């Protein structure tokens, strides 16, 4: 699990970003701005998409960074249950840990997701913005935008790499 580790985008990730750009073009989606996490893997994804769409370079927004995994950073996903049980949530495709030492909690992450939405609504009223972020923060942005509980989003929704979540209207 990477969390805040700043690893480069893989070749597969670059391929997925190019496929995402084609998908956006095919769906005729139009964006006014592109924002990205400060981590290289998300920023490069955003840059590939922005370039393919003829948009300006992505703007780094620190609140789009992945959840801080605390002591779980760098650990294999297979270790979650052994290390973190019973403080876990098991969903169909993912097991989430809730309270390892030093980790950001989901309520904290949800509050950060709301800050992202508030910022975008202030900076880009009546515009469509592409956010390139990471799984857990992406889910909490979705939870905040749809007024869905963080627990429900974790258990009921699965978002893979380069999935389009939205569009979501933010008032």
HELIX and SHEET records of a PDB file:
HELIX    1   1 UNK A   11  UNK A   26  1                                  16    
HELIX    2   2 UNK A   40  UNK A   53  1                                  14    
HELIX    3   3 UNK A   62  UNK A   64  5                                   3    
HELIX    4   4 UNK A   70  UNK A   72  5                                   3    
HELIX    5   5 UNK A   77  UNK A   79  5                                   3    
HELIX    6   6 UNK A   80  UNK A   84  1                                   5    
HELIX    7   7 UNK A  106  UNK A  123  1                                  18    
HELIX    8   8 UNK A  135  UNK A  146  1                                  12    
HELIX    9   9 UNK A  150  UNK A  156  1                                   7    
SHEET    1   A 3 UNK A  59  UNK A  60  0                                        
SHEET    2   A 3 UNK A  33  UNK A  36  1                                        
SHEET    3   A 3 UNK A 129  UNK A 132  1                                        
SHEET    1   B 2 UNK A  88  UNK A  90  0                                        
SHEET    2   B 2 UNK A  95  UNK A  97 -1                                        
END                                                                             
